[in-house]
Amino acid sequence: MRTLSDLAEQLGGLAGKTILVRSDLNVPLAGTTITDDGRVRASVPTIRHLTDAGARVVVVAHLGRPKGAPEARYSLAPVADRLRELLGNITPVTFVEETVGERATEAVEAMSDGDVVVLENLRFTPGETAKDDDERGKFAQQLAELADGYVSDGFGVVHRAQASVYDVARALPHAAGMLVHAEVEVMRALREQPRRPYAVILGGAKVSDKLGVIESLITVADRLLVGGGMVFTFLKAQGYEVGTSLLEEDQVETVRGYLQTAAQRGVEIVLPVDIVVAASFSADAEHQVVAADAIPAHLMGLDIGPASEELFAEKLADTQTVFWNGPMGAFEMEPFASGTKAVAEALVKRTKAGALTVVGGGDSAAAVRAFGHADEDFGHISTGGGASLEYLEGKELPGLQVLED
């Protein structure tokens, strides 16, 4: 992939050039308050590199899942405010309540060298995610007309063939930003040359979200530790009662096949030995710990239990590479957060011991920060949960492929 230096050479320098930067600013919000600014912070190095070189930086990104029309709750205004703070209130940052159009064009034309303009949510325009190539291409052309060059720095969206990710890169001189380069370097190490023992921890709600990556990792990893809602499909595949726990009945046979394949390949699949159960999905529900093979029919599993925490920590104790994607339970509720906390603490220990520990974005990244861990406690915290899984699965990601042209 082309670097920022390559782009500067192609454009005859960055000073005075307008660079469209596709960042990933899709942060969780409580009203207008950002509850985890990790993705905003991750976007700063590339933006600062460009402004320090005298470029005029136009930042585009999405937030949430609006349906192709403006929705106030998905405005990027709070994110622009946070970006302004992170840039030290020295770099001028202007927010425009429009993505393309007269106001956006005027704001870009009024920029001075080193300025930053943040345009409104890309997904307020239907062309961003359109399936129709012409509709998507027209929107991409409108974005391209704002700039001299394009930088892809939103790793969390590189698995999407969307206007601001794929089509704009085809219309402008382009390069990968510092974040995308760093993410790809780490993911390549996980996929191609992991130091061993290599353990993968998978959690989250659904097995179906991770079918491809499970199938791929069975050929690469030494151990696969499974928690979260998806574990109940694994337990069901072993013939156990799972009560009212989250279950994908249509995936039981698939999971049974994974268990057989893992056994044939000598890959250890580690499942919880005990589960925290309750009658309802509520922080106030009475809860108890039961054996994983003895979940009462009227109760649901909401976290791995204390014996499982010890087992998982033991299975991670000698690892040299760990990839983690997905919480072990409903960590947003304190009674069901212990398993996810325990995994995070085990990874911190491995980081201190010199292992490469990678937190695979999404809820896992939000969880470790919510528990008070610093980004530096881990080898790498990915900004792209879905993108990291698809990369490890071996899929060709359109947002990366286009950067190689």
Secondary structure, DSSP 8 states (H G I E B T S, - for coil): ---HHHHHHHHT-STT-EEEEEE-----EETTEES--HHHHHHHHHHHHHHHTT-EEEEE---S---SS--GGG-SHHHHHHHHHHTTTTS-EEEES-SSSHHHHHHHHT--TT-EEEE--GGGSGGGT-SSHHHHHHHHHHHHTT-SEEEEE-GGGTTS--IIIIIHHHHS-EEE-HHHHHHHHHHHHHHH---SSEEEEE-SS-SGGGHHHHHHHTTT-SEEEE-STTHHHHHHHTT---TTS---GGGHHHHHHHHHHHHHHT-EEE--SEEEEESSSSTTS-EEEEETT---TT-EEEEE-HHHHHHHHHHHTT-SEEEEES-SS-TTSGGG-HHHHHHHHHHHHHHHTT-EEEE-SHHHHHHHHHTT--GGGSSEE-S-HHHHHHHHHT---HHHHGGG-
